[in-house]
Amino acid sequence: MIKYVPKEFKTILNKYKFIDSWFWCRYSINPYNGCEFACTYCDSRSHKYHLQPEFDHLIYVKNNVGVMLENRLRRARTLLPDVVAIGGTCDAYQPAEKSYNNTRQCSPE
Ligand code: SF4
């Protein structure tokens, strides 16, 4: 059974030290922490991402992502125009999106 837990996070926009050599992005946004699609090959379970061990059945729903992103973009002096990867360690359109709209809150209107 999938459990959704709303949770506060400090940031919504991640800035990489270096441009990602695979996806060519400088930033990423993960609207959720965890992914219920549970693909067997998923590398998001790697220890380097520090995600919860119950990655595929405990989904943290990040609170207020739209407001957090808007506030961060207001302080964008240090940001460069570049590619933002949506859902690097989760699927941005996993079933949780139907109820929580976190990915859509991060999309330009
Ligand atoms: S993040 Fe991607 S690869 Fe990983 S479980 Fe979700 S859909 Fe599958």
Backbone and ligand atoms as CSV (ligand in chain L), in Angstrom:
chain,resi,resn,atom,element,x,y,z
A,1,MET,N,N,0.838,-1.191,0.000
A,1,MET,CA,C,0.000,0.000,0.000
A,1,MET,C,C,0.881,1.252,0.000
A,2,ILE,N,N,0.510,2.193,-0.853
A,2,ILE,CA,C,1.287,3.432,-0.983
A,2,ILE,C,C,0.841,4.424,0.092
A,3,LYS,N,N,1.818,5.022,0.744
A,3,LYS,CA,C,1.493,6.026,1.758
A,3,LYS,C,C,2.052,7.376,1.292
A,4,TYR,N,N,1.195,8.386,1.285
A,4,TYR,CA,C,1.620,9.739,0.924
A,4,TYR,C,C,1.762,10.554,2.200
A,5,VAL,N,N,2.901,11.196,2.364
A,5,VAL,CA,C,3.122,12.006,3.563
A,5,VAL,C,C,3.571,13.406,3.142
A,6,PRO,N,N,2.753,14.423,3.364
A,6,PRO,CA,C,3.172,15.787,3.079
A,6,PRO,C,C,4.337,16.173,3.996
A,7,LYS,N,N,5.306,16.866,3.453
A,7,LYS,CA,C,6.498,17.170,4.249
A,7,LYS,C,C,7.122,18.478,3.781
A,8,GLU,N,N,7.657,19.231,4.743
A,8,GLU,CA,C,8.376,20.467,4.420
A,8,GLU,C,C,9.773,20.128,3.907
A,9,PHE,N,N,10.192,20.813,2.863
A,9,PHE,CA,C,11.565,20.698,2.376
A,9,PHE,C,C,12.150,22.100,2.287
A,10,LYS,N,N,13.466,22.198,2.421
A,10,LYS,CA,C,14.089,23.525,2.423
A,10,LYS,C,C,14.144,24.140,1.033
A,11,THR,N,N,14.343,23.303,0.027
A,11,THR,CA,C,14.494,23.833,-1.324
A,11,THR,C,C,13.642,23.024,-2.298
A,12,ILE,N,N,13.348,23.650,-3.426
A,12,ILE,CA,C,12.662,22.927,-4.497
A,12,ILE,C,C,13.534,22.911,-5.757
A,13,LEU,N,N,14.373,23.913,-5.910
A,13,LEU,CA,C,15.236,23.977,-7.095
A,13,LEU,C,C,16.657,23.595,-6.699
A,14,ASN,N,N,17.156,22.534,-7.282
A,14,ASN,CA,C,18.530,22.093,-6.994
A,14,ASN,C,C,19.463,22.601,-8.082
A,15,LYS,N,N,20.570,23.150,-7.657
A,15,LYS,CA,C,21.564,23.617,-8.619
A,15,LYS,C,C,22.773,22.695,-8.549
A,16,TYR,N,N,23.157,22.139,-9.696
A,16,TYR,CA,C,24.289,21.218,-9.726
A,16,TYR,C,C,25.602,22.007,-9.762
A,17,LYS,N,N,26.623,21.397,-9.230
A,17,LYS,CA,C,27.956,22.011,-9.310
A,17,LYS,C,C,28.409,22.096,-10.758
A,18,PHE,N,N,28.110,21.031,-11.496
A,18,PHE,CA,C,28.494,20.957,-12.906
A,18,PHE,C,C,27.266,20.566,-13.721
A,19,ILE,N,N,27.245,20.963,-14.956
A,19,ILE,CA,C,26.148,20.560,-15.841
A,19,ILE,C,C,26.154,19.040,-15.953
A,20,ASP,N,N,24.975,18.451,-15.814
A,20,ASP,CA,C,24.850,16.998,-15.879
A,20,ASP,C,C,25.278,16.514,-17.263
A,21,SER,N,N,26.213,15.577,-17.303
A,21,SER,CA,C,26.776,15.151,-18.587
A,21,SER,C,C,25.833,14.216,-19.341
A,22,TRP,N,N,24.824,13.714,-18.675
A,22,TRP,CA,C,23.883,12.805,-19.341
A,22,TRP,C,C,22.686,13.567,-19.883
A,23,PHE,N,N,22.086,14.431,-19.023
A,23,PHE,CA,C,20.872,15.148,-19.420
A,23,PHE,C,C,21.132,16.597,-19.810
A,24,TRP,N,N,22.348,17.054,-19.656
A,24,TRP,CA,C,22.727,18.416,-20.020
A,24,TRP,C,C,21.897,19.470,-19.297
A,25,CYS,N,N,21.599,19.219,-18.036
A,25,CYS,CA,C,20.840,20.206,-17.268
A,25,CYS,C,C,21.729,20.755,-16.140
A,26,ARG,N,N,21.413,21.961,-15.722
A,26,ARG,CA,C,22.147,22.580,-14.612
A,26,ARG,C,C,21.318,22.554,-13.329
A,27,TYR,N,N,19.997,22.407,-13.496
A,27,TYR,CA,C,19.087,22.451,-12.349
A,27,TYR,C,C,18.158,21.238,-12.388
A,28,SER,N,N,17.607,20.929,-11.230
A,28,SER,CA,C,16.566,19.900,-11.203
A,28,SER,C,C,15.501,20.267,-10.179
A,29,ILE,N,N,14.320,19.760,-10.433
A,29,ILE,CA,C,13.195,19.907,-9.509
A,29,ILE,C,C,12.597,18.521,-9.320
A,30,ASN,N,N,12.483,18.102,-8.081
A,30,ASN,CA,C,11.796,16.848,-7.768
A,30,ASN,C,C,10.551,17.185,-6.959
A,31,PRO,N,N,9.405,17.192,-7.588
A,31,PRO,CA,C,8.181,17.584,-6.876
A,31,PRO,C,C,7.797,16.597,-5.772
A,32,TYR,N,N,8.289,15.362,-5.868
A,32,TYR,CA,C,8.017,14.333,-4.864
A,32,TYR,C,C,9.327,13.709,-4.439
A,33,ASN,N,N,9.301,13.087,-3.287
A,33,ASN,CA,C,10.451,12.340,-2.815
A,33,ASN,C,C,9.997,10.887,-2.711
A,34,GLY,N,N,10.408,10.083,-3.680
A,34,GLY,CA,C,9.936,8.713,-3.794
A,34,GLY,C,C,9.166,8.554,-5.088
A,35,CYS,N,N,9.007,7.305,-5.505
A,35,CYS,CA,C,8.306,7.074,-6.769
A,35,CYS,C,C,7.609,5.726,-6.724
A,36,GLU,N,N,6.305,5.771,-6.864
A,36,GLU,CA,C,5.543,4.545,-6.707
A,36,GLU,C,C,5.550,3.648,-7.947
A,37,PHE,N,N,6.156,4.080,-9.040
A,37,PHE,CA,C,6.260,3.192,-10.193
A,37,PHE,C,C,7.202,2.025,-9.906
A,38,ALA,N,N,8.138,2.228,-9.005
A,38,ALA,CA,C,8.974,1.128,-8.488
A,38,ALA,C,C,9.690,0.318,-9.565
A,39,CYS,N,N,10.237,0.973,-10.556
A,39,CYS,CA,C,10.962,0.247,-11.599
A,39,CYS,C,C,12.161,-0.476,-10.979
A,40,THR,N,N,12.383,-1.687,-11.421
A,40,THR,CA,C,13.466,-2.467,-10.813
A,40,THR,C,C,14.833,-1.876,-11.133
A,41,TYR,N,N,14.950,-1.202,-12.260
A,41,TYR,CA,C,16.249,-0.653,-12.671
A,41,TYR,C,C,16.507,0.753,-12.133
A,42,CYS,N,N,15.597,1.290,-11.328
A,42,CYS,CA,C,15.681,2.696,-10.919
A,42,CYS,C,C,16.943,2.985,-10.105
A,43,ASP,N,N,17.708,3.961,-10.524
A,43,ASP,CA,C,18.939,4.300,-9.791
A,43,ASP,C,C,18.690,5.329,-8.685
A,44,SER,N,N,17.438,5.777,-8.546
A,44,SER,CA,C,17.132,6.735,-7.470
A,44,SER,C,C,17.273,6.092,-6.087
A,45,ARG,N,N,17.308,4.775,-6.056
A,45,ARG,CA,C,17.506,4.086,-4.778
A,45,ARG,C,C,18.975,4.103,-4.359
A,46,SER,N,N,19.812,4.574,-5.215
A,46,SER,CA,C,21.244,4.627,-4.898
A,46,SER,C,C,21.466,5.465,-3.636
A,47,HIS,N,N,22.408,5.051,-2.818
A,47,HIS,CA,C,22.678,5.755,-1.563
A,47,HIS,C,C,23.063,7.208,-1.793
A,48,LYS,N,N,23.598,7.493,-2.947
A,48,LYS,CA,C,24.068,8.867,-3.188
A,48,LYS,C,C,22.934,9.891,-3.187
A,49,TYR,N,N,21.709,9.457,-3.377
A,49,TYR,CA,C,20.579,10.399,-3.375
A,49,TYR,C,C,19.941,10.559,-1.993
A,50,HIS,N,N,20.341,9.726,-1.056
A,50,HIS,CA,C,19.868,9.833,0.340
A,50,HIS,C,C,18.349,9.828,0.449
A,51,LEU,N,N,17.689,9.004,-0.332
A,51,LEU,CA,C,16.236,8.910,-0.239
A,51,LEU,C,C,15.848,7.807,0.740
A,52,GLN,N,N,14.608,7.811,1.146
A,52,GLN,CA,C,14.135,6.853,2.140
A,52,GLN,C,C,14.187,5.430,1.583
A,53,PRO,N,N,14.485,4.434,2.435
A,53,PRO,CA,C,14.552,3.045,1.971
A,53,PRO,C,C,13.215,2.559,1.416
A,54,GLU,N,N,12.118,3.134,1.903
A,54,GLU,CA,C,10.786,2.726,1.407
A,54,GLU,C,C,10.417,3.565,0.186
A,55,PHE,N,N,11.393,3.847,-0.627
A,55,PHE,CA,C,11.299,4.743,-1.780
A,55,PHE,C,C,10.032,4.575,-2.625
A,56,ASP,N,N,9.595,3.318,-2.827
A,56,ASP,CA,C,8.485,3.099,-3.767
A,56,ASP,C,C,7.119,2.941,-3.104
A,57,HIS,N,N,7.042,2.974,-1.785
A,57,HIS,CA,C,5.706,2.926,-1.171
A,57,HIS,C,C,5.507,3.970,-0.068
A,58,LEU,N,N,6.522,4.769,0.198
A,58,LEU,CA,C,6.364,5.933,1.075
A,58,LEU,C,C,6.777,7.156,0.255
A,59,ILE,N,N,5.794,7.921,-0.160
A,59,ILE,CA,C,6.045,9.060,-1.040
A,59,ILE,C,C,5.895,10.341,-0.232
A,60,TYR,N,N,6.977,11.082,-0.114
A,60,TYR,CA,C,6.870,12.386,0.537
A,60,TYR,C,C,6.397,13.394,-0.503
A,61,VAL,N,N,5.332,14.068,-0.167
A,61,VAL,CA,C,4.770,15.096,-1.038
A,61,VAL,C,C,5.296,16.426,-0.535
A,62,LYS,N,N,6.101,17.074,-1.341
A,62,LYS,CA,C,6.717,18.329,-0.898
A,62,LYS,C,C,5.650,19.427,-0.784
A,63,ASN,N,N,5.643,20.088,0.352
A,63,ASN,CA,C,4.640,21.133,0.605
A,63,ASN,C,C,4.985,22.430,-0.119
A,64,ASN,N,N,3.970,23.122,-0.571
A,64,ASN,CA,C,4.095,24.486,-1.099
A,64,ASN,C,C,5.146,24.645,-2.201
A,65,VAL,N,N,5.257,23.688,-3.088
A,65,VAL,CA,C,6.320,23.741,-4.090
A,65,VAL,C,C,6.189,24.954,-5.024
A,66,GLY,N,N,4.963,25.298,-5.378
A,66,GLY,CA,C,4.767,26.437,-6.279
A,66,GLY,C,C,5.258,27.728,-5.650
A,67,VAL,N,N,4.909,27.952,-4.403
A,67,VAL,CA,C,5.325,29.167,-3.680
A,67,VAL,C,C,6.841,29.155,-3.472
A,68,MET,N,N,7.385,27.993,-3.106
A,68,MET,CA,C,8.836,27.898,-2.904
A,68,MET,C,C,9.595,28.232,-4.185
A,69,LEU,N,N,9.113,27.713,-5.311
A,69,LEU,CA,C,9.793,27.967,-6.586
A,69,LEU,C,C,9.682,29.444,-6.972
A,70,GLU,N,N,8.506,29.988,-6.780
A,70,GLU,CA,C,8.311,31.402,-7.100
A,70,GLU,C,C,9.238,32.286,-6.254
A,71,ASN,N,N,9.321,31.994,-4.976
A,71,ASN,CA,C,10.213,32.759,-4.099
A,71,ASN,C,C,11.668,32.608,-4.507
A,72,ARG,N,N,12.031,31.392,-4.885
A,72,ARG,CA,C,13.429,31.164,-5.303
A,72,ARG,C,C,13.731,31.920,-6.592
A,73,LEU,N,N,12.796,31.940,-7.513
A,73,LEU,CA,C,13.026,32.634,-8.782
A,73,LEU,C,C,13.067,34.149,-8.602
A,74,ARG,N,N,12.402,34.642,-7.556
A,74,ARG,CA,C,12.493,36.076,-7.257
A,74,ARG,C,C,13.908,36.454,-6.820
A,75,ARG,N,N,14.587,35.514,-6.205
A,75,ARG,CA,C,15.977,35.734,-5.765
A,75,ARG,C,C,16.930,35.078,-6.776
A,76,ALA,N,N,16.679,35.289,-8.045
A,76,ALA,CA,C,17.375,34.521,-9.078
A,76,ALA,C,C,18.678,35.150,-9.556
A,77,ARG,N,N,19.186,36.128,-8.845
A,77,ARG,CA,C,20.387,36.807,-9.337
A,77,ARG,C,C,21.533,35.844,-9.628
A,78,THR,N,N,21.643,34.770,-8.851
A,78,THR,CA,C,22.764,33.849,-9.043
A,78,THR,C,C,22.421,32.693,-9.978
A,79,LEU,N,N,21.205,32.683,-10.488
A,79,LEU,CA,C,20.817,31.596,-11.390
A,79,LEU,C,C,21.133,31.982,-12.835
A,80,LEU,N,N,21.498,31.008,-13.623
A,80,LEU,CA,C,21.767,31.236,-15.034
A,80,LEU,C,C,20.629,30.623,-15.839
A,81,PRO,N,N,20.293,31.235,-16.983
A,81,PRO,CA,C,19.268,30.601,-17.826
A,81,PRO,C,C,19.797,29.242,-18.289
A,82,ASP,N,N,19.117,28.195,-17.998
A,82,ASP,CA,C,19.623,26.872,-18.376
A,82,ASP,C,C,18.517,25.828,-18.246
A,83,VAL,N,N,18.852,24.604,-18.563
A,83,VAL,CA,C,17.870,23.517,-18.563
A,83,VAL,C,C,17.571,23.068,-17.132
A,84,VAL,N,N,16.270,22.890,-16.849
A,84,VAL,CA,C,15.833,22.356,-15.558
A,84,VAL,C,C,15.234,20.973,-15.813
A,85,ALA,N,N,15.802,19.967,-15.181
A,85,ALA,CA,C,15.257,18.609,-15.311
A,85,ALA,C,C,14.171,18.440,-14.261
A,86,ILE,N,N,12.999,18.059,-14.689
A,86,ILE,CA,C,11.897,17.853,-13.755
A,86,ILE,C,C,11.800,16.354,-13.446
A,87,GLY,N,N,11.973,16.020,-12.196
A,87,GLY,CA,C,11.830,14.627,-11.790
A,87,GLY,C,C,13.080,13.800,-12.017
A,88,GLY,N,N,14.208,14.250,-11.521
A,88,GLY,CA,C,15.447,13.487,-11.668
A,88,GLY,C,C,15.469,12.218,-10.827
A,89,THR,N,N,14.878,12.273,-9.638
A,89,THR,CA,C,14.884,11.092,-8.766
A,89,THR,C,C,13.466,10.624,-8.436
A,90,CYS,N,N,12.521,11.086,-9.226
A,90,CYS,CA,C,11.144,10.593,-9.101
A,90,CYS,C,C,10.481,10.808,-10.448
A,91,ASP,N,N,9.371,10.160,-10.668
A,91,ASP,CA,C,8.611,10.457,-11.873
A,91,ASP,C,C,7.673,11.614,-11.537
A,92,ALA,N,N,7.780,12.691,-12.291
A,92,ALA,CA,C,7.006,13.892,-11.989
A,92,ALA,C,C,5.508,13.684,-12.180
A,93,TYR,N,N,5.152,12.690,-12.983
A,93,TYR,CA,C,3.725,12.432,-13.233
A,93,TYR,C,C,3.294,11.070,-12.718
A,94,GLN,N,N,3.845,10.697,-11.570
A,94,GLN,CA,C,3.385,9.468,-10.922
A,94,GLN,C,C,1.965,9.703,-10.390
A,95,PRO,N,N,1.256,8.664,-9.977
A,95,PRO,CA,C,-0.152,8.819,-9.591
A,95,PRO,C,C,-0.428,9.890,-8.532
A,96,ALA,N,N,0.529,10.192,-7.676
A,96,ALA,CA,C,0.329,11.222,-6.646
A,96,ALA,C,C,-0.026,12.572,-7.269
A,97,GLU,N,N,0.461,12.786,-8.484
A,97,GLU,CA,C,0.231,14.071,-9.147
A,97,GLU,C,C,-1.265,14.343,-9.356
A,98,LYS,N,N,-2.023,13.295,-9.520
A,98,LYS,CA,C,-3.464,13.444,-9.731
A,98,LYS,C,C,-4.120,14.149,-8.539
A,99,SER,N,N,-3.646,13.869,-7.334
A,99,SER,CA,C,-4.235,14.475,-6.138
A,99,SER,C,C,-3.513,15.737,-5.693
A,100,TYR,N,N,-2.200,15.788,-5.878
A,100,TYR,CA,C,-1.429,16.874,-5.253
A,100,TYR,C,C,-0.990,17.975,-6.223
A,101,ASN,N,N,-0.936,17.711,-7.507
A,101,ASN,CA,C,-0.591,18.731,-8.518
A,101,ASN,C,C,0.765,19.399,-8.292
A,102,ASN,N,N,1.692,18.747,-7.654
A,102,ASN,CA,C,2.978,19.391,-7.383
A,102,ASN,C,C,3.758,19.720,-8.652
A,103,THR,N,N,3.748,18.827,-9.603
A,103,THR,CA,C,4.489,19.088,-10.838
A,103,THR,C,C,3.852,20.250,-11.589
A,104,ARG,N,N,2.542,20.240,-11.637
A,104,ARG,CA,C,1.859,21.328,-12.339
A,104,ARG,C,C,2.067,22.665,-11.646
A,105,GLN,N,N,2.257,22.639,-10.333
A,105,GLN,CA,C,2.546,23.901,-9.619
A,105,GLN,C,C,3.910,24.467,-10.007
A,106,CYS,N,N,4.796,23.606,-10.499
A,106,CYS,CA,C,6.143,24.043,-10.886
A,106,CYS,C,C,6.237,24.405,-12.364
A,107,SER,N,N,5.145,24.289,-13.084
A,107,SER,CA,C,5.169,24.549,-14.525
A,107,SER,C,C,4.761,25.978,-14.805
A,108,PRO,N,N,5.391,26.604,-15.808
A,108,PRO,CA,C,4.985,27.956,-16.170
A,108,PRO,C,C,3.556,27.957,-16.710
A,109,GLU,N,N,2.849,29.027,-16.435
A,109,GLU,CA,C,1.457,29.112,-16.916
A,109,GLU,C,C,1.391,29.628,-18.320
L,1,SF4,S1,S,12.004,7.496,-10.796
L,1,SF4,FE1,FE,11.744,6.732,-12.871
L,1,SF4,S2,S,12.970,4.868,-12.986
L,1,SF4,FE2,FE,12.673,5.370,-10.803
L,1,SF4,S3,S,10.888,4.188,-10.178
L,1,SF4,FE3,FE,10.183,6.206,-10.805
L,1,SF4,S4,S,9.622,5.996,-12.987
L,1,SF4,FE4,FE,10.899,4.250,-12.405
